[in-house]
Amino acid sequence: MKQHTPNAARHDSNPRLRLLSVPVLLSFALAAGACSSNGITAPETTTTAAPTSTPITGAPPASTPTSTAPDTVVDNTASTDTSLAPERTTPPISTQTDQPDADSQSDTDGERAHADIVADFFAELDAENFTGTVMATTPDGVYSAGFGAADRSAGVDNDVDTVYDIGSLTKQFTAAAIVRLEMDGLLSVDDNIGQYVDGLTPEQSEITLHQLLTHTSGVPHGLGPDDEVIGLADYIERVANSEFPASPVGEYAYSNVGYSLLGAVVEAVTGGSYEAYLRDALFLPAGMLHTGYVLADWTDATIAVGYVGDEVFGRPNEQPWAVDGPGWNLRANGGLLSTMPDLHRWDAALRGDEILDADAKAKLFAPHVEVAGGDGAHSGYGWNVVPFDDGTTLITHVGGNGVFFADFYRFVDHGITISIASNVADPLAFDVGGGLASMLLPELFADGVCELDPTPVDAAAGFDLVADFPDTPAGRAMDNWIQLVLSDSSSDADDRSMLVDYVKQSIGDGFIDELGSETVADMITSLQDTLDGFDLDRIHQEDDTTFHVVVADPDGNDAVISTRLDATSHPRVDCIGVFV
């Protein structure tokens, strides 16, 4: 049984890892060999066919294409506030090297820059065996591709229109439903939930909709597994019998329960089902025909099968559900099915005022309360709002259940939106969105986390082999760091507290300032899971503060943990690169 979390990911057993500089809740990112933060070098050869794409309804008409790379549709028509920029298939991931002639380059420099960046990034994803779908909207167009298998047994590949479980991205639609009902004069976000939902305790009934929307209500995180078929009446009774407050009212504590209660409010106010209201008020007006639980049109669609390694999890809608969708442990807080084109239709709708007016969107995207451990990130309604030093804003959310994973980035001031989904949620899926964002917007990610290029075993052998870490402050700090990453990960609260304390004392400010101590602790836990069963094999020292530690498992697999410490009296981990 799966119970989804706000940042869940299934860890693959053989990734290549490095740290990625992004100011949101991300884990370790994959890199291929020597990979810098300034770009990703595409593999020289691959046998993958060209990515496919499907036109997005409502896009501006295409203009006459100019000469460009093979199979690349170029359209310089500007997008409007209420429609997507013209979609284009990225250049094929192949060995073809045809380029536009010199006479055509001057008119398409900006377009080709984005196209080249995305094509190289997609080629890298293909080389790293990513499974899922990626779509990116820029001011110049929409780029998209599918990777890996949607259904291994049937031999069906993921494509641009594959349907995925989008996890907690569901919350943004629940929040939009609430502000739309307020926009229509049917409720206020300042109302108490007791005005709409019976059966809660007197204290719980005083919770406001605003508190539920911002994860400050004090209700628990979760009350049961996603696949439990529990009806609304039984769910409300369970909430009433739960500990309250489970966290201090008014303080941020992420809660799936809170959003399920908001779904109950939608049903109480509309007199219909939660999904029916989303379909009629949000999805259909936005042109989203392939989003929902059971009401969407998936007649000709491929719904991805989820996998955990070689184990088949199945399709989301093959899990135990009621006839009208999942039970209330999941309903309205997660589990909606959607496609990447539908998410970008939603993004386009949010740029207009037809579905939600300016006042409603202002509430949706306001930084209402700081996210715990988010280091500057705030909770909006159903979204996280992340400010940058240059005054621009990222609006984002992530979702996953340990099998499926989805990520959504809206760089609203730059006109760039990125969505990704995977039916094999491993560390690569976890960081695809942030990786592509850092390529398209390098100016936002130029500072912060220090990265070392992952060092293969043969390259590590080029440095001095030492018998043990030196008896110096740096050597002792390295010894502690390696012991930590080679220890077993733990979900025990005391162990977690000790890990966070270690992060605060022994990890450099670049990591803490950019990512936050809680996220860095998550990253270390991810690395511990990846290196489970590995032991220290040999130590190569590059200089007084830089080490390349080779670790190996009983099956003969090896990895290199490259680490640089800062040159202080109390050395802290300053740069990391991991090659597995």
ChimeraX attribute file (.defattr): number of C-alpha atoms within 10 A of each C-alpha:
attribute: neighborCount
match mode: 1-to-1
recipient: residues
	/A:1	10
	/A:2	13
	/A:3	17
	/A:4	25
	/A:5	20
	/A:6	19
	/A:7	21
	/A:8	21
	/A:9	25
	/A:10	22
	/A:11	22
	/A:12	17
	/A:13	14
	/A:14	14
	/A:15	21
	/A:16	24
	/A:17	25
	/A:18	27
	/A:19	25
	/A:20	26
	/A:21	27
	/A:22	22
	/A:23	24
	/A:24	21
	/A:25	25
	/A:26	24
	/A:27	29
	/A:28	24
	/A:29	22
	/A:30	27
	/A:31	26
	/A:32	21
	/A:33	17
	/A:34	14
	/A:35	16
	/A:36	16
	/A:37	19
	/A:38	13
	/A:39	16
	/A:40	22
	/A:41	17
	/A:42	19
	/A:43	18
	/A:44	11
	/A:45	12
	/A:46	14
	/A:47	10
	/A:48	15
	/A:49	10
	/A:50	15
	/A:51	23
	/A:52	18
	/A:53	20
	/A:54	14
	/A:55	12
	/A:56	19
	/A:57	16
	/A:58	15
	/A:59	18
	/A:60	17
	/A:61	11
	/A:62	14
	/A:63	12
	/A:64	11
	/A:65	11
	/A:66	16
	/A:67	17
	/A:68	18
	/A:69	20
	/A:70	14
	/A:71	13
	/A:72	18
	/A:73	20
	/A:74	25
	/A:75	21
	/A:76	18
	/A:77	17
	/A:78	13
	/A:79	18
	/A:80	13
	/A:81	14
	/A:82	19
	/A:83	22
	/A:84	27
	/A:85	27
	/A:86	28
	/A:87	27
	/A:88	23
	/A:89	23
	/A:90	28
	/A:91	24
	/A:92	21
	/A:93	25
	/A:94	15
	/A:95	12
	/A:96	11
	/A:97	10
	/A:98	9
	/A:99	11
	/A:100	15
	/A:101	11
	/A:102	8
	/A:103	8
	/A:104	12
	/A:105	16
	/A:106	10
	/A:107	11
	/A:108	17
	/A:109	11
	/A:110	12
	/A:111	17
	/A:112	19
	/A:113	13
	/A:114	22
	/A:115	24
	/A:116	14
	/A:117	19
	/A:118	23
	/A:119	22
	/A:120	20
	/A:121	22
	/A:122	28
	/A:123	25
	/A:124	22
	/A:125	24
	/A:126	21
	/A:127	18
	/A:128	16
	/A:129	13
	/A:130	23
	/A:131	23
	/A:132	30
	/A:133	28
	/A:134	27
	/A:135	25
	/A:136	27
	/A:137	24
	/A:138	22
	/A:139	19
	/A:140	25
	/A:141	24
	/A:142	26
	/A:143	27
	/A:144	28
	/A:145	28
	/A:146	27
	/A:147	23
	/A:148	22
	/A:149	23
	/A:150	29
	/A:151	20
	/A:152	14
	/A:153	9
	/A:154	8
	/A:155	10
	/A:156	13
	/A:157	17
	/A:158	27
	/A:159	25
	/A:160	22
	/A:161	23
	/A:162	24
	/A:163	31
	/A:164	31
	/A:165	33
	/A:166	30
	/A:167	29
	/A:168	30
	/A:169	28
	/A:170	25
	/A:171	29
	/A:172	23
	/A:173	22
	/A:174	27
	/A:175	28
	/A:176	23
	/A:177	23
	/A:178	27
	/A:179	25
	/A:180	20
	/A:181	20
	/A:182	15
	/A:183	17
	/A:184	11
	/A:185	9
	/A:186	12
	/A:187	20
	/A:188	16
	/A:189	17
	/A:190	12
	/A:191	15
	/A:192	19
	/A:193	23
	/A:194	19
	/A:195	14
	/A:196	16
	/A:197	19
	/A:198	13
	/A:199	16
	/A:200	17
	/A:201	16
	/A:202	10
	/A:203	11
	/A:204	19
	/A:205	17
	/A:206	15
	/A:207	22
	/A:208	19
	/A:209	26
	/A:210	23
	/A:211	25
	/A:212	27
	/A:213	27
	/A:214	30
	/A:215	29
	/A:216	24
	/A:217	29
	/A:218	25
	/A:219	29
	/A:220	20
	/A:221	18
	/A:222	19
	/A:223	18
	/A:224	18
	/A:225	16
	/A:226	24
	/A:227	19
	/A:228	19
	/A:229	19
	/A:230	19
	/A:231	13
	/A:232	17
	/A:233	14
	/A:234	12
	/A:235	21
	/A:236	21
	/A:237	14
	/A:238	15
	/A:239	22
	/A:240	18
	/A:241	11
	/A:242	14
	/A:243	12
	/A:244	17
	/A:245	13
	/A:246	13
	/A:247	17
	/A:248	13
	/A:249	16
	/A:250	14
	/A:251	17
	/A:252	20
	/A:253	20
	/A:254	24
	/A:255	23
	/A:256	27
	/A:257	28
	/A:258	28
	/A:259	31
	/A:260	26
	/A:261	26
	/A:262	27
	/A:263	24
	/A:264	22
	/A:265	22
	/A:266	26
	/A:267	18
	/A:268	16
	/A:269	15
	/A:270	13
	/A:271	10
	/A:272	11
	/A:273	15
	/A:274	21
	/A:275	25
	/A:276	19
	/A:277	17
	/A:278	19
	/A:279	20
	/A:280	11
	/A:281	17
	/A:282	21
	/A:283	25
	/A:284	14
	/A:285	16
	/A:286	25
	/A:287	18
	/A:288	22
	/A:289	17
	/A:290	24
	/A:291	27
	/A:292	22
	/A:293	21
	/A:294	18
	/A:295	14
	/A:296	18
	/A:297	12
	/A:298	16
	/A:299	7
	/A:300	7
	/A:301	12
	/A:302	18
	/A:303	23
	/A:304	27
	/A:305	26
	/A:306	26
	/A:307	23
	/A:308	18
	/A:309	15
	/A:310	6
	/A:311	8
	/A:312	14
	/A:313	18
	/A:314	17
	/A:315	19
	/A:316	25
	/A:317	17
	/A:318	9
	/A:319	16
	/A:320	15
	/A:321	19
	/A:322	15
	/A:323	10
	/A:324	13
	/A:325	20
	/A:326	26
	/A:327	23
	/A:328	32
	/A:329	27
	/A:330	29
	/A:331	28
	/A:332	29
	/A:333	28
	/A:334	30
	/A:335	28
	/A:336	27
	/A:337	23
	/A:338	27
	/A:339	28
	/A:340	29
	/A:341	29
	/A:342	21
	/A:343	24
	/A:344	26
	/A:345	23
	/A:346	22
	/A:347	23
	/A:348	22
	/A:349	22
	/A:350	20
	/A:351	20
	/A:352	16
	/A:353	14
	/A:354	13
	/A:355	21
	/A:356	23
	/A:357	15
	/A:358	15
	/A:359	11
	/A:360	18
	/A:361	19
	/A:362	14
	/A:363	17
	/A:364	25
	/A:365	20
	/A:366	16
	/A:367	22
	/A:368	18
	/A:369	20
	/A:370	19
	/A:371	22
	/A:372	16
	/A:373	15
	/A:374	21
	/A:375	20
	/A:376	20
	/A:377	25
	/A:378	23
	/A:379	28
	/A:380	27
	/A:381	29
	/A:382	25
	/A:383	26
	/A:384	29
	/A:385	26
	/A:386	23
	/A:387	16
	/A:388	13
	/A:389	7
	/A:390	8
	/A:391	7
	/A:392	13
	/A:393	18
	/A:394	23
	/A:395	22
	/A:396	26
	/A:397	25
	/A:398	28
	/A:399	27
	/A:400	29
	/A:401	24
	/A:402	22
	/A:403	26
	/A:404	32
	/A:405	30
	/A:406	32
	/A:407	26
	/A:408	26
	/A:409	21
	/A:410	22
	/A:411	19
	/A:412	14
	/A:413	10
	/A:414	13
	/A:415	12
	/A:416	20
	/A:417	25
	/A:418	27
	/A:419	25
	/A:420	28
	/A:421	33
	/A:422	36
	/A:423	35
	/A:424	29
	/A:425	28
	/A:426	25
	/A:427	27
	/A:428	28
	/A:429	30
	/A:430	30
	/A:431	22
	/A:432	26
	/A:433	24
	/A:434	25
	/A:435	22
	/A:436	21
	/A:437	21
	/A:438	20
	/A:439	19
	/A:440	20
	/A:441	13
	/A:442	15
	/A:443	11
	/A:444	17
	/A:445	21
	/A:446	14
	/A:447	13
	/A:448	17
	/A:449	22
	/A:450	20
	/A:451	21
	/A:452	20
	/A:453	21
	/A:454	30
	/A:455	22
	/A:456	21
	/A:457	18
	/A:458	9
	/A:459	11
	/A:460	22
	/A:461	17
	/A:462	11
	/A:463	15
	/A:464	14
	/A:465	16
	/A:466	11
	/A:467	9
	/A:468	12
	/A:469	16
	/A:470	15
	/A:471	10
	/A:472	13
	/A:473	18
	/A:474	25
	/A:475	20
	/A:476	14
	/A:477	21
	/A:478	24
	/A:479	15
	/A:480	13
	/A:481	17
	/A:482	16
	/A:483	13
	/A:484	17
	/A:485	20
	/A:486	20
	/A:487	17
	/A:488	14
	/A:489	21
	/A:490	13
	/A:491	8
	/A:492	8
	/A:493	9
	/A:494	10
	/A:495	12
	/A:496	17
	/A:497	13
	/A:498	12
	/A:499	22
	/A:500	20
	/A:501	15
	/A:502	16
	/A:503	23
	/A:504	19
	/A:505	14
	/A:506	18
	/A:507	23
	/A:508	19
	/A:509	20
	/A:510	17
	/A:511	24
	/A:512	19
	/A:513	15
	/A:514	21
	/A:515	28
	/A:516	22
	/A:517	23
	/A:518	22
	/A:519	22
	/A:520	24
	/A:521	23
	/A:522	20
	/A:523	20
	/A:524	21
	/A:525	22
	/A:526	20
	/A:527	23
	/A:528	19
	/A:529	19
	/A:530	22
	/A:531	23
	/A:532	16
	/A:533	15
	/A:534	21
	/A:535	18
	/A:536	16
	/A:537	13
	/A:538	16
	/A:539	22
	/A:540	22
	/A:541	23
	/A:542	17
	/A:543	10
	/A:544	14
	/A:545	22
	/A:546	21
	/A:547	26
	/A:548	29
	/A:549	24
	/A:550	24
	/A:551	23
	/A:552	18
	/A:553	15
	/A:554	9
	/A:555	8
	/A:556	8
	/A:557	11
	/A:558	19
	/A:559	25
	/A:560	28
	/A:561	25
	/A:562	26
	/A:563	24
	/A:564	24
	/A:565	24
	/A:566	16
	/A:567	14
	/A:568	10
	/A:569	9
	/A:570	13
	/A:571	22
	/A:572	24
	/A:573	25
	/A:574	22
	/A:575	22
	/A:576	23
	/A:577	24
	/A:578	28
	/A:579	24
	/A:580	23
